[in-house]
Amino acid sequence: MRIGLNLLHAHPAIGGGWNYIKNIVCALQELDDLNQYTVYCNDSSKSLIKKKDNFHITSVPIDGRNRVERIFWENTLLQWRAKVDKIDAMHWFANTCAIYCTTPSIVTVHDLLAYQKPESYPFIQRIYVKLMLPLALKKANIITPVSHTTLNDILNRFTVNFKKMIVIPNIVADSFVPAPISEIRKFRETYHLEKDFWLYVSHYYPHKNHDRLFEAYSILKTRYNEVWPLVLCGSKNNKDASIEKALNHYGISKDVVWLPRIEDKDMPVLYSAAKALIFPSLFEGGGIPVMEAMACGCPVAASDLPTTREFAGNAAICFNPENTNSILKAMEKFHANKEVTSKYKLLGLEKANDFRKTRIISKLLKTYKLAIQRI
C-alpha cells in the first residue's frame, strides 16, 4: 500500500492532537517496513519523520497555524499531489477532509467539541468545523474516532454507517514508563519542584475547568497544615491576567507553579515525579494525559467522563467535575492515604498496557487496507 499522511495542520500548539499524531506516526515508522508512506508536512510536522526508505516527505511551505492557506492547499494542490504520488489512501488527522478527495480517505475524529462545547472555539473556526465535519463523515471511506465515546457521540448526532467506523485510540509511547529516581531528582531540581506535588497537564481553555480546580485546592489548603503544591503544565493561551486574578481570588498564588514548556522527552519524568495527576476537564475526546500518567506510575484522579471510564476503568478515582466538593473529596483520598496512592499507581500501570503501539498499529494497518478495498 502507498499511504498518504496529511500533517499540514499539525504543530505542537494543538496539544492532544499533536501527541496523537506523533505517537501514531512514530509507531508506524518503527513497526511498518512493508508499506510506502508519503507524508505531507509543514515545517513543524516535518520533525516527526525520521530518515527511512519507506517514508517520503513532501514539505509544503505553509504555516500550519494559517488555516486559510492550509485549507486552500488541502483542497487543491494536495489533491493533485496525491494523484501524482499514486497514493492509495490518505489519512486525515483533524476531523475533516477535502471537499473533493481524489483518493480514498481515512478521517480521524478526535471529538465533537464544536457541538458540545462551542464556546471553546473561535467563531469562524466553529462555523468551519460544523460545515466540514458532516461532509467528512459522509465522504470518508473509513472514520477512525479516537475513542468509543467519540464514536457514540457521532452516531447520536449524525446519520453514519456504523460499519465504516473503527476506533483507533492514542498510543502510549514506549517512553512513558516510570522514570529512574536519578532523573526525577534532577528534574525537580531544574524546575524547583517539591518532592510531592499535584499535577494537571492541560492548556488553559474554558472546558479544562481550571477555576473549579483552584477553588477545590484552596479549600484543601484550609483543611490541612501541609498540602502538596499544584503544578500546571500547558499553555496559558494569553490568559495570564485572568489566571492571576483567579489565583489571587482563592489565595493560592504562592502554592501554584505554572511550568514553562516541557520538552516531549521530559514528560514521562514529569509524570513520574508527580504524587498524583488531578484531571478535572469537563470534556474529553481522548484524555491522553490520563493514559500517559498511568503508564508512568502516577496515580490519577479524573473527571467522571465517558473517556475516563473507557480508558482508565477502575484504575482512576473519578469525580464530578462540575462539583467543587466532589473534586475536593477525590484530592483528599490521595492526600490523606498513602495506601490509596499506592493502589492506584499499580492499577494504572497495568491498565496502560492496553494502549501500547503493537496492538494499535496492527489495527490501523488493517484499517488502511479496508479503506482501499472500499473504493
N, C-alpha and C positions, 0 to 999 in steps of 0.2 A: 504494500500500500504506500501511496505518496500522500502524506497528511500535511495540510497547511495549518499553522498555528497563528491566529491573528492576535498579536500582542501590541498593536498600535496604541491602545488606550492605557497600557499598563505602566505604572510608575509607583514608587514606594508610598506616596502620599495617599493612595486609595485604601491603605490599611489592610483589612482582612482579605480583600480581593487580590491584592498583590501577593500575600502569603500563600493563598490558594494556588495561584498561577505558578509561583516559584516552586512550590512543593511538587506540583504535577509535572512541570517541565523538567526539573532536575531529576525526578524519578524516571521519566521517560528516557532521558539521556543515559541513565545508569543501567536500565533494565532492558531496553529495546535496541538490539543491534540489527534487526531484520528489516524494519520498515524505514522509509525515507521521509524526512521532515523538512519542510520549508517554513522558516519562521519569519514572519513579517514584524519587524521591530522598530521602535523608536530608540533614541539614544539611551534611555533608561532601561528598557526591557532587553536590549542587546546584551546587557551584563549577565543575563541569566543563561546564556548559551555558551557552552564550552566548545573547544575545537574537537569535532568528532565527524568522522567521514559521512555518517548518515544524517547529520543536521546541517542545514544550509541556511545562512542568514541573508535575508533581503532587508537591508537597512533603509528606512524611509525617513527623509529629513523633515519630520514634523515633530512638534511638541505634543506629547500625549495629553497635556493639560488643555490644549487648544481643541475643544470639542468640535467646533465648526470645521476646522481644517481636517481633523481626523475623520469625521463622519463623511465629509466630501470624498476623501481618499478611499474610504471603505466602500463607498457606493459607486465608484468609478474605476480608478486605476487598479485597485485591489482585485476587482473582478476580471479585468484584463490580464493582470499578472497571474492570477490563478489558472487561467486557461493556458497561457504561455508556459507556465511551470508544470502543466499537466497534473494539477492537484486532483486527487480522487475524492477528498472530502476536506472541508475547512472547519476547524474548531474555533468557535467564537466564545469568549470567556466573560462577556459583560452584559448578559441579559438580553442583548439584541443582536440582530444580524442585518445585512444589507436589504434594501427594499427588493432588489432582484439579485439572486445569487446564481453564479454560473457553475457552481459545484454543489454537491450535497453538503448540508451543513449540520453541525452539532452545536447546539447553543446551551451554554451553562447558565443557569438561572440561580442567582445567589439568594434572592428574597423578593418579596413584593412590598418592600418598604415604601415605595412611591404611592402605593394604595393604602397601606395600613398605618403609616406614619408620614403623611405627605409633607408635614412641616419640616422634615429632615432634609428635604431637597429644595434648592433654589427654584423659583417658579418656572423658569424656562426649561431647566433640566427635568423637572417633574412632568411638564407637558410632553416633552420629547419621549421620556420613558413610557408614559401612558399611551402614547401613539404607537411606539415601536415595539413594545413588549408583546401586545396581542398579535401583531404581524409576525414577529419572530416565532411565537408559539405555533402559529398556523403554518409557516413556511418551513420550519426546521424539520429535517429528516429524523433527527433524534434530539430530545431535550434532556439535559442532564442536570436536574436540581441537585444542589449540594447537600440536601437532607430530605428525609421523608416528610418533614414538617413543611418545607417549601413545596414539595410535590403535592401534598394535600391542599395547601393554600392555592396552588394553581388550579387544581381540579374543582375547588369550591367556588372559584371566581370566573373561570373560563371554560369553554367547551373544548376540551383537548382529549385526543386519543390516549388513554392510559398506556397502551402498548408501546407508544413511542417515547415514553419517559423512563429513564434509567438513573437512579441515584448514584452519583459519584461524589462521595464525601471528601473532605480535606484529608490530605495525607499528613500524618505526624512524622516529620522527618527524623532520620536516624540520629541527628544531633540532639534531639530533645530527649535526653536521659539525665538522671541526677548527676550534677557536676561534682568533680573532686573537691574535697574540703579546701585544698590549697587555692583553687581558682575562686571559690566562694569568698574566702578571706580577702584575696586580692581585689575582687570586685567590690566588696563592701568598703575597703579602704579607698579605692579610686573614687567612689561616689559618696563617701562619708555616710554610709548607712549603718543603722543599728544591727545588732545580732538578730533580733526578731522584728519583723515588720509585716503589716498588711500590704498586699499588692493589688492594684487594679490596672489592667492593661487595656486601654481604650482611648481613642481620640475623643475630644470633647464635642459631643452632639447632644441635642435635647433628649433623644431616646436612650442615651447612655446613662442618664439618671444620676449624675454626679451630685446634685443638690441633696437628694434624699440620703445618699451615702454620707455626705458631710454632716447632715443632721443626726443620723444614727451614730456616727463616730463621736460627735460632740456629746451625746448622751452617754455613750460607753465611757468616755473620758471622765464624766462626773461620778460614775459608779465604781471606778477602780482607781487605786492610788497610782498604779503604773499601767499604761496602755502602750501597745506597740504603735510606732509611728505609721502613718498611712502614706504609702509610696505610690505615686501615679506615673504611668508610663504611656505616653501618647501625645499627639499634637494638641495644643490648646486652641487651634483654629482661630487665632486672633481674638480670643475671648478673654484675654488676660485680665482686663478690668472687671469683668463680670465674675470671674473666678475669684479674684482677690476680694471682691466685695462679699461674696458668699462665705469665704473662709473667715473673714473678719466678723461677719454676722454671727457665725457659730463659735467664734472664739478659738479656732483651731489652726490659725496661720502658722504657728510655730511647730505644729505636730504633723504637717503635711509637706511632703517632699515631692516636687514635680521634676522628674528626671529629664535631662536633655535627651536628644535622640540616641537610642541604643542600637548599636550595630546588630545585624541579624545573628551573627555568630555568637554574640554575648547574651542573647535572650534566654537560652537554656540555663545559663549561670544565674540570671536574674530570677527566674522561676525557682531554681534550686535554693537560692539564698533566702527567699521569702518564707515566712512562717505559714502563711496561707494566702490564697487568692480570694478576694471578695469581688463578685461579678454581678452588680445589680441592674444590668441592662434591661430595658423594657421590651426590647425586640431583638431577635437574632435570627439570621438565616442559617448560620452555621456554628457560631460560638467557638471560633478557633482557639482563643486563649484558654478556655476551659480544658480542651483536649491537650494543648501543649503543657499546661500546668500539671495536669495529672501525670503526663509522661515523664515529668521531671521530679516527681515525688512531692509536689506542692499540693497540700490539701485544698479542696475547693468548696466554697460556699457560693452558690449561684442562684439567680432568679429561677423560679419555678416556671420555666418556659418549655414548650414542646421540644425545642432543640436540646435543652439541658437534659430532659428526660430521655431523649433519643441517644445522645452521645455520652452522657455521664451515668445514666441509670441510677443505681443506688450508691454510686461512688462519690457523690457530692451531697452536701447539705443544701436543701432547697428552701427558698423563702419567697414571700410575696413582694415583688419589687416596688409595688405601689403603696406598701405599708411600711413606714419607717420602723415601727416597733418589730415587725417581722424581720427586717434586715438586722436590727439590733440583736434580737434573740439568736439569730444564726451566728453572728460575730461572737456573742457570749459563749456559745457552745465550744468554739475553738479556743477562745481567750482563757477560759476558766478550767479547761480539762485537757491535759496532755494526752490522755489515753484516746480521746476522741480524735485529736490531731493525728496520732499515730495510726489509728484505724483507717481514716480516710486517705492517708498517704498510701497505704498498702492497697486499698481498693482502687484508687486512681491509677496506680502503676499497672495493675492487672487489666483494667478496662482500656487503657491506652493502646494495648497490643492489638485491639480490633482495627486500628486505623493506620497500620504500618503499610509501607509502599507496595510490597509484592502483591498482596491481595487486591488493592485498589487499581494498580496499573494493569493487572490481568483483566479486570472487569472493563477498564477503559479501552483496551485494545479490542476486545470483543465488541464494544460499542462502536468503535470506528468501522470495523468490518460490517456491522449491521447497517450503519448509515449508508455505506457504499452499495450494499445489496438492495437498498430501498430507493434506488434512483427512479 
